[in-house]
Amino acid sequence: MSRVGEAMDVIARFFSGQPPALLWGLGGVLGALTLAVAITWGLSKARPAKDYTNLRQRIASWWVMIALLSAALLAGWGAVVALFVVISFIALREFLSLAPIRREDRLIVFVAYLTIPISYGFIVADTYGFFLVFTPVYVFMFLPFLMACIGQTRAYLTTMATFHWAIATCVYALGFAAFLMRTPLSDGAPAGPAGLVFLLLVATEANDVFQYCWGKALGKRKIMPTVSPNKTWEGFLGGWATTAALLWFAGPVFTPLSGVGLAILAISLPVAGFAGDVTMSAIKRDLGVKDTSGLIPGHGGILDRVDSLLFTAPLYFHILA
């Protein structure tokens, strides 16, 4: 057998070992992106005077993000955990670069970054109990004590609140998405642990897209004008209903949930996504910035892209648990 034939055989065996629902789901996402490219091309031809550069940038960035996530999901739990370690690091870096951190807080900054390998180390070791209490209990107690030890009392409470919020969201909350990959195969997830993560990410991001589309099409009444002026009741309710329907029909394919449990997930997850989005909007408004960085063309920073996931990941994890 030629090397090309051997390589094709390895690839075929690799994909044959993946849950069919996961492959169909990833194929559906790629199909949706292809459709978005076609629609953008059609709009640019129909309205040549209008600039669609930002839309093209957003779609191009989605291709890269979907490729990375797909590769990690297909590669297994180690790749997904490694990917989320990188996401948490970049998100924490973005947050701390925007927050009013002083030179004398450098030791606290170092310890904040140190929570990433420790927290994700508990995921690698599959020790949920330690992961669960590490940030909200021990980091919560240790950082203020450390700051007191170095004699820094100016803006003490504000600084500690900033650091704890940064770690709790960028490290702890995102870690729940990665910890889904440690779900035992015996727990009845039809598409395996990767299917659980896939549905969480698709539902969270689809909720953002649906709310945007419904808001653009029908939006009139502002829901939080001082925090996020572009968000409307029509966009929120339309996005909530559409995402709830997506979860209701896709839930049995990717999760062991049904009946009341699935209904709770479908009803609550879109609300959690909206809450994460507007909460991060309030923080950025307080800091006087529009985006947390310019890392992802057309989207802003990592935090701008995962703001909804900060709230949906813990909720999704604990409903399944």
C-alpha positions in Angstrom: 0.0 0.0 0.0 1.3 3.4 -0.9 2.0 6.1 1.7 -0.9 8.1 0.4 -3.2 5.1 0.7 -1.9 4.4 4.3 -2.5 8.1 5.2 -6.0 7.9 3.8 -6.6 4.7 5.8 -5.5 6.3 9.0 -7.7 9.3 8.4 -10.7 7.0 7.6 -10.1 5.1 10.8 -9.8 8.3 12.8 -13.2 9.6 11.6 -14.9 6.3 11.9 -14.0 6.3 15.6 -15.8 9.7 16.1 -19.5 9.8 17.2 -21.6 10.3 14.0 -23.7 13.0 15.7 -20.5 15.1 16.4 -19.4 14.8 12.7 -22.8 15.8 11.5 -22.9 18.7 13.9 -19.5 20.0 12.8 -20.6 19.5 9.2 -23.7 21.6 9.9 -21.6 24.4 11.3 -19.3 24.4 8.3 -22.3 24.4 6.1 -23.7 27.4 7.9 -20.4 29.3 7.5 -20.4 28.4 3.8 -23.9 29.8 3.5 -22.8 33.0 5.3 -20.0 33.4 2.7 -22.5 33.0 -0.1 -24.9 35.5 1.4 -22.1 38.0 1.9 -21.0 37.6 -1.7 -24.6 38.1 -2.9 -25.0 41.2 -0.8 -21.8 42.7 -2.1 -23.0 42.1 -5.7 -26.5 43.5 -5.0 -25.2 46.5 -3.1 -21.7 47.3 -4.4 -21.7 50.7 -2.8 -22.0 49.3 0.8 -18.9 48.2 2.7 -19.0 44.6 3.9 -15.4 44.5 5.1 -16.3 44.0 8.8 -18.7 41.2 7.9 -16.1 39.4 5.8 -13.6 39.8 8.6 -16.0 38.3 11.1 -16.8 35.3 8.9 -13.1 34.7 8.1 -12.3 34.7 11.8 -15.2 32.3 12.4 -13.5 29.9 9.9 -10.3 30.0 12.0 -12.1 29.6 15.3 -14.3 26.7 14.1 -11.2 25.0 12.6 -9.4 25.2 15.9 -12.4 24.0 18.0 -13.2 21.2 15.6 -9.6 19.9 15.6 -9.5 20.0 19.4 -12.9 18.3 19.8 -11.9 15.5 17.4 -8.5 15.1 19.0 -9.9 14.4 22.5 -10.0 15.8 26.0 -6.3 16.7 26.2 -6.5 19.0 23.2 -9.7 20.7 24.4 -8.1 21.3 27.8 -5.0 22.7 26.2 -7.1 25.0 24.0 -9.0 26.3 27.0 -5.7 26.9 28.9 -4.7 29.2 26.0 -8.1 30.9 25.9 -8.1 31.5 29.7 -4.5 32.9 29.5 -5.4 35.3 26.8 -8.7 36.3 28.4 -7.0 36.9 31.7 -4.3 38.9 30.0 -6.9 41.1 28.2 -8.8 41.7 31.5 -5.8 42.6 33.5 -4.4 44.8 30.8 -7.6 46.9 30.9 -8.1 46.9 34.7 -6.5 49.6 36.8 -3.6 47.4 38.0 -0.6 49.2 39.6 3.1 48.3 39.5 3.0 47.3 43.1 0.4 44.6 42.3 2.9 42.6 40.1 3.1 39.8 42.7 -0.7 39.5 42.7 -0.7 39.5 38.9 1.8 36.6 38.9 -0.3 34.6 41.4 -3.4 35.3 39.2 -1.7 33.7 36.2 -0.5 30.9 38.4 -4.1 29.9 39.0 -4.4 28.8 35.4 -2.1 25.8 35.5 -3.3 24.9 39.0 -7.0 25.1 38.1 -6.6 23.2 34.8 -4.3 20.8 36.5 -7.3 19.6 38.6 -9.2 19.1 35.3 -6.3 17.0 33.9 -6.2 15.0 37.1 -10.0 14.7 37.0 -10.4 15.9 40.6 -13.7 17.8 40.4 -13.9 18.4 44.2 -10.6 20.3 44.2 -11.5 22.3 41.0 -14.8 23.2 42.5 -13.5 24.9 45.6 -10.0 26.1 44.5 -11.0 29.5 43.1 -14.1 30.5 45.1 -12.6 29.4 48.4 -8.8 29.2 48.5 -7.9 31.8 45.9 -10.6 34.1 47.4 -8.9 33.8 50.8 -5.2 33.7 49.7 -5.0 36.8 47.5 -6.3 39.3 50.1 -3.9 37.7 52.6 -1.0 38.0 50.2 -1.8 41.6 49.5 -1.9 42.3 53.2 1.5 40.6 53.7 3.2 42.9 51.2 1.7 45.9 53.0 -0.5 47.2 50.2 -3.7 48.8 51.6 -4.4 51.5 49.1 -7.6 50.6 47.1 -7.3 47.2 48.8 -10.9 46.1 48.5 -11.3 47.4 44.9 -8.1 45.7 43.8 -9.0 42.4 45.4 -12.5 42.5 43.8 -11.0 43.1 40.4 -8.5 40.2 40.7 -11.1 37.8 42.0 -13.6 38.7 39.3 -10.9 38.3 36.6 -9.9 34.8 37.9 -13.4 33.6 38.6 -14.5 34.4 35.0 -11.4 34.0 32.8 -10.2 30.8 34.6 -12.8 29.2 36.8 -15.9 29.7 34.7 -14.3 28.8 31.4 -12.8 25.7 33.1 -16.3 24.2 33.3 -16.4 23.9 29.5 -13.1 22.1 29.5 -14.2 19.8 32.4 -17.1 18.5 30.3 -14.5 16.6 28.3 -13.8 14.5 31.5 -17.3 13.1 31.5 -17.2 9.3 31.7 -18.5 7.6 28.5 -20.8 5.5 30.8 -22.8 8.7 31.6 -25.0 8.2 28.6 -24.0 11.2 26.4 -25.0 10.0 22.9 -22.2 11.9 21.2 -19.6 11.5 23.9 -18.0 14.3 26.0 -17.0 16.2 22.8 -20.7 16.3 21.9 -21.5 18.0 25.2 -18.9 20.7 24.6 -20.0 21.1 21.0 -23.7 21.8 22.0 -22.6 24.2 24.7 -20.5 26.2 22.3 -23.0 26.1 19.4 -25.9 27.1 21.6 -24.0 29.9 23.2 -22.7 31.4 20.0 -26.0 30.8 18.1 -27.8 32.7 20.9 -25.6 35.8 20.3 -26.2 35.5 16.5 -29.9 35.0 16.9 -30.3 37.9 19.3 -28.4 40.1 16.8 -30.5 39.0 13.8 -33.8 39.4 15.6 -32.7 42.8 17.0 -31.7 44.0 13.5 -35.0 42.7 11.9 -37.5 43.8 14.6 -35.7 45.6 17.4 -37.4 48.8 18.6 -37.6 48.8 22.4 -34.2 49.1 24.2 -33.7 46.5 27.0 -30.6 48.0 28.7 -30.0 51.4 27.0 -27.3 52.6 29.5 -25.3 49.3 29.3 -25.8 48.0 25.8 -27.7 50.5 23.6 -28.0 48.1 20.6 -29.8 45.3 22.5 -33.6 45.3 22.3 -36.4 43.3 23.9 -37.3 41.9 20.4 -33.7 40.7 19.9 -33.6 39.2 23.4 -36.9 37.4 23.1 -36.4 36.3 19.5 -32.9 35.0 20.3 -34.2 33.2 23.5 -37.0 31.5 21.7 -34.8 30.4 18.7 -32.0 29.1 21.0 -34.4 27.3 23.2 -35.9 25.5 20.2 -32.4 24.6 19.1 -31.5 23.1 22.5 -34.9 21.3 22.7 -34.4 19.5 19.4 -30.6 19.1 19.5 -30.4 18.3 23.2 -31.3 14.6 23.0 -28.8 14.1 20.2 -25.8 15.4 22.2 -26.8 15.1 25.9 -28.5 12.6 28.1 -31.2 15.1 29.0 -34.9 14.8 28.3 -38.2 16.1 29.6 -38.0 18.5 32.5 -34.2 18.6 32.6 -34.0 19.4 28.9 -36.7 22.1 29.3 -34.7 23.7 32.1 -31.6 23.8 30.0 -33.5 25.2 26.9 -35.2 28.0 29.0 -32.2 29.0 31.1 -29.2 28.8 28.9 -30.1 31.7 26.5 -30.8 33.9 29.5 -27.4 33.1 30.9 -25.8 33.9 27.6 -27.5 37.3 27.5 -26.5 37.9 31.1 -22.8 37.2 30.4 -22.9 39.5 27.3 -24.4 42.5 29.1 -22.3 42.0 32.2 -19.1 42.2 30.2 -20.6 45.2 28.3 -21.0 46.9 31.7 -17.4 46.2 32.6 -16.1 47.5 29.3 -18.3 50.6 29.6 -16.9 51.2 33.1 -13.3 50.8 31.7 -14.1 53.1 28.8 -13.3 50.6 26.0 -15.4 49.1 23.2 -13.4 45.9 22.7 -11.0 44.0 25.1 -8.4 43.8 22.3 -8.0 43.6 18.5 -6.8 40.0 18.5 -9.7 38.6 16.4 -10.5 40.6 13.3 -14.1 41.7 13.2 -14.8 40.4 16.8 -12.4 42.2 19.1 -10.7 40.2 21.8 -11.1 36.7 23.2 -13.2 38.1 26.1 -15.5 39.8 23.6 -16.0 36.4 22.0 -16.4 34.3 25.2 -18.4 36.8 27.3 -21.6 34.8 27.0 -19.7 31.5 27.6 -18.5 32.8 31.0 -22.1 32.4 32.3 -23.4 29.5 30.1 -20.6 27.1 30.8 -21.1 26.7 34.6 -24.9 26.6 34.2 -24.7 24.0 31.5 -22.2 21.9 33.5 -24.3 21.9 36.6 -27.6 21.2 34.9 -26.0 18.1 33.3 -24.3 17.2 36.6 
